[in-house]
């Protein structure tokens, strides 16, 4: 009976007030109760349902009718509520641009556009420079997401006929942006399966008996995972920050209780600084490293391979990985130097995880094969994207990673867009002659000083490094300044491979200066274990040491391996 009654189509009247609808619902409930208490007028035959009395069957019919009436009233009330809410303007707020930040980016670009091009610079090169600077300001201030800012920049370049469509979108066929996007997909599978957490817990369970040992276990665990996870923010915030916080709290170090200095301040500071170091050890350890490779290839005509970068960085960065925790242990020591709880905590987490799942095993094989192809594939003519696609194919065919999950990986697509846009603009700044002009300008200032190329490169690197205080993103800094400073270094006689790789490595280390300069800064600083002033002081002091090791020890090592 209820089914037949519910099929009747009665359109509820719209626009009724919320109060009237509530009153209707209440009246319907009272009517139902009253009707259920009345006797049946015509008893039903007991032979059809011997287990139900006539009164009960009669009540069933009335209950169904009353339920339908109440349902209609509820539907009308819901519709009326929506109408009333819409009339009152209760709807989601639009999420447009931050007009102040957008206006600042547009104003800077407009001022540069209106300034006459300097002598020796073509008009279209200067106009592209204005659009490029405006885009970089937008990327730094972020009035909109990075991809949106980059697309606006490309749109302006085409509307003003500064770039044609093939020129503006030329970098979307480049290998580098796609390599990063696919690496993001691999990272999603790595985090999804829990393999990253398992590796970290395993290392901590072995080396975590003392605070220093625990710190080194986290440092080397992060270094092992670095080449497989290109997003430093995902690596730090998604894997190691939760692990660090859990271990700190387990050892009685909690900023909410005023005990952050027991162990957490030292641990958080150290893992953050070493994350900047490991990001410079591999091309795939930070999303913007391939941008450095691409820009260097455009200027030098030589593409740095994954193995060459890792070989060049292993000695200076390896020394820093060992030395930085020791220096911080001396100058910013933890109150508790033993942490016997950490191995037990890690083992407990491993026990909760149980044996390796089939998905974890597939993920491990996929990553091992991908990294092996990144290292050795060049000898067989296998490129970086092809290597990454091998791992991605394994994950999708086995169902460990789905295409829907890849589509939902917003940072991958966002990075692909803004990466390709910056590459295209930077490439045509070089082709239109602006970067060679700037290089000659700086050379005309540096060369009269009579410095050897080593001293000239030192000056170039120091200026490049400490200008990072003005940037909230390593990628934005690389996109804005890497090509220009590399051209200056080359013009001063610096060996191309040395200049390209050294600037690429320090493009990661300079993130240690502030709490906003690199992807791992915001999550680790946001944990609340280190005051802002202390964070900046430590960053400034360590930056001098790190630059000294990279340029000092690095130059000797690069000479030994034949880079110059």
Buried (B, 14 or more C-beta within 10 A) or exposed (E): EBEEBEEEEEEBEEEBEEEEBEEBBEEBBEBBEEBBEEEBEEEBEEEEEEEBBBBEBBBBBBBBBBBBBBBBBBBBBEBBEEBBEEEEEEEEEEEEBEEEBBEBBBEBBEEBBEEEBEEEBEEBBBBBBBBBBBBBBBBBBBBBBBBBBBBBBBEBBBEBEBBEEEBBBBBBEBBBBBBBBBBBBBBBBBBBBBBBBBBBBBBBBEBBBBBBBBBBBBBBBBBEBBBBBBBBBBBBBBBBBEBBBBBBBBBBBBBEEEBBBBBBBBBBBBBBBBBBBBBBBBBBBBBBBBBBBBBBBBBBEEBBBBBBBBBBBBBBBBBBBEBBBEBBBEEBBBBBEBBEBBBEBBBBBBEEBEEBBEBBBBBBBBBEBBBEBBBEBBEEEBBBBBBBBBBBEBBBEBEBBEEEBBEEBEBBBBBBBBBBBBBBBBBBBBBBBBBBBBBBBBBEEBBEEEBEBEEBBBBBBBEBBBBBBEBBBBBBBBBBBBBBBBBBBBBBBBBBBBBBBBBBBBBBBBBBBBBEBBBBBBBBBEBBBBEEEEBBEBBBBBBEEBBEBBBEBBBEBBEEEEBE
